[in-house]
């Protein structure tokens, strides 16, 4: 289950699923940023994602990234996960995923 994949408690997983659209809106400006610190803040191991809320799930960037990859793979079944992991044009991957929660 996703809760094991993200190391989330049941309540953290419920929170992430409930606020997925809000998370997307919060993180979208950082998708095209070269600011490592801003990106790191959403991936760091902490009890919660401090930039969002004390009730939030931790590492929310990894959660959202997984959703984008899932969407990409669903839209492009001809691409293997291995091939995707070798791709470096992240902007085109994101656009091709057409992820919108």
GIMOUR-V522607 format. One record per residue. N is the residue number from 0. RES is the residue in one small letter. PHI is phi in degrees with one decimal (999 if undefined). Layout:
BEGIN
n:N res:RES phi:PHI
n:N res:RES phi:PHI
END
This chain:
BEGIN
n:0 res:x phi:999
n:1 res:x phi:-56.8
n:2 res:x phi:-59.5
n:3 res:x phi:-74.5
n:4 res:x phi:-62.1
n:5 res:x phi:-99.1
n:6 res:x phi:58.0
n:7 res:x phi:-103.8
n:8 res:x phi:-73.6
n:9 res:x phi:-59.4
n:10 res:x phi:-68.0
n:11 res:x phi:-66.5
n:12 res:x phi:-65.3
n:13 res:x phi:-62.6
n:14 res:x phi:-62.4
n:15 res:x phi:-60.2
n:16 res:x phi:-66.5
n:17 res:x phi:-65.1
n:18 res:x phi:-106.1
n:19 res:x phi:-54.4
n:20 res:x phi:-64.7
n:21 res:x phi:-65.8
n:22 res:x phi:-61.0
n:23 res:x phi:-56.8
n:24 res:x phi:-62.9
n:25 res:x phi:-68.3
n:26 res:x phi:-88.8
n:27 res:x phi:-49.8
n:28 res:x phi:-61.6
n:29 res:x phi:-84.7
n:30 res:x phi:-61.9
n:31 res:x phi:-107.1
n:32 res:x phi:-89.7
n:33 res:x phi:-98.2
n:34 res:x phi:-78.7
n:35 res:x phi:-60.4
n:36 res:x phi:-61.4
n:37 res:x phi:-62.8
n:38 res:x phi:-69.1
n:39 res:x phi:-59.9
n:40 res:x phi:-60.6
n:41 res:x phi:-97.2
n:42 res:x phi:-120.3
n:43 res:x phi:-70.5
n:44 res:x phi:-73.9
n:45 res:x phi:-144.9
n:46 res:x phi:-63.7
n:47 res:x phi:-158.2
n:48 res:x phi:-84.8
n:49 res:x phi:-61.9
n:50 res:x phi:-74.3
n:51 res:x phi:-106.7
n:52 res:x phi:-173.7
n:53 res:x phi:-63.8
n:54 res:x phi:-87.9
n:55 res:x phi:-73.0
n:56 res:x phi:-77.3
n:57 res:x phi:-75.4
n:58 res:x phi:48.3
n:59 res:x phi:-65.1
n:60 res:x phi:-64.5
n:61 res:x phi:-67.0
n:62 res:x phi:-60.0
n:63 res:x phi:-67.2
n:64 res:x phi:-59.6
n:65 res:x phi:-64.1
n:66 res:x phi:-64.4
n:67 res:x phi:-66.2
n:68 res:x phi:-62.7
n:69 res:x phi:-57.4
n:70 res:x phi:-64.8
n:71 res:x phi:-60.5
n:72 res:x phi:-65.4
n:73 res:x phi:-66.4
n:74 res:x phi:-80.2
n:75 res:x phi:-129.4
n:76 res:x phi:-64.5
n:77 res:x phi:-75.9
n:78 res:x phi:-96.3
n:79 res:x phi:-79.2
n:80 res:x phi:-62.0
n:81 res:x phi:-63.0
n:82 res:x phi:-63.1
n:83 res:x phi:-59.9
n:84 res:x phi:-67.2
n:85 res:x phi:-89.8
n:86 res:x phi:-74.2
n:87 res:x phi:-120.8
n:88 res:x phi:-88.9
n:89 res:x phi:-65.0
n:90 res:x phi:-64.2
n:91 res:x phi:-69.8
n:92 res:x phi:-62.8
n:93 res:x phi:-61.0
n:94 res:x phi:-64.7
n:95 res:x phi:-70.2
n:96 res:x phi:-69.1
n:97 res:x phi:49.7
n:98 res:x phi:-77.4
n:99 res:x phi:-148.1
n:100 res:x phi:-66.1
END
